[in-house]
Amino acid sequence: MNNLFTNTGSSSFTEFLGMHASDLLPFRTERLAVPVSDQIPHATTIIAVTCAGGVVMAGDRRATSGNMILQRDIEKVFRTDDYSCLGIAGTASTGIEMARLYQVELEHYEKMEGRSLSTDGKANRLATMIKGNLPMAMQGLAVVPIFAAYDPNLDGGRIFGYDVGGGPYEQQQYHAIGSGSIFAKGSLKKLYRENASPEDAVLTCVQALYDAADDDSATGGPDVTRKIWPVAAVITAEGYRRLGDDEVAGYVHAMLEARMVNPDGPTAPLR
């Protein structure tokens, strides 16, 4: 086998690709001829919450361009390895490409080093990739992901947020990104319970996404007629598991049935 591919000098697939095929990277350094950020689909809203023994991530399915809905069933939550996942907000195409490259980055490291990156190492690798997209972010093509993982050293879930310059910034208990994040966080403040079961954490995320969609036009609520449900994933010591549509539909119908009585959803006790 060609030594070019075996002796790369680094366990980073992104660095290897940058040296030998930089045109395949999702981030570029050249300036765009004309601004296109308003014409490209944008993704929102993603939520992550810690739970007993792990972490849950959920996202709505809507992609928008300005005031137009361009896609109703876009995927925004991606498995990155057996114990982590990534949710994207911002420029959808760049975010999806970055998520796929990050999957390969973690796989490449594991094959080259014979072990997985630590949770902090995974978060830092992603920060480097986000920083590489900064020139495009300055032109309006920003990607601001959220990263969640099960950390075996803590036997629990961890959540990391980012900005367009990288990061990472570890978040405690819960975090949300995207245009509906401010409303989702408001919902999570009253609904989040420490050490809740994964099942209760999923329901909390479904409630928070519904609250976000209620106030943010770019966030899509569950589409009962088309059977388009939020994406929800649970990561524990048993690994990453994306909930099936039937499972998520069960949570959604339970939430909607309760909201027929209380349209604004459950409230937190004052004491």
Secondary structure, DSSP 8 states (H G I E B T S, - for coil): --HHHH--SSS-HHHHHHHH-GGGSS---S--SS--GGGS-EE--EEEEEETTEEEEEE---EEETTEEEESS---EEEEETTEEEE--EEHHHHHHHHHHHHHHHHHHHHHHSS---HHHHHHHHHHHHHHTHHHHTTT--B--EEEEEETTTTEEEEEEEETTEEEEEESSEEEESTTHHHHHHHHHHH--TT--HHHHHHHHHHHHHHHHHH-TTS---BTTTTB--EEEEEETTEEEE--HHHHHHHHHHHHHHHTT-TT-------
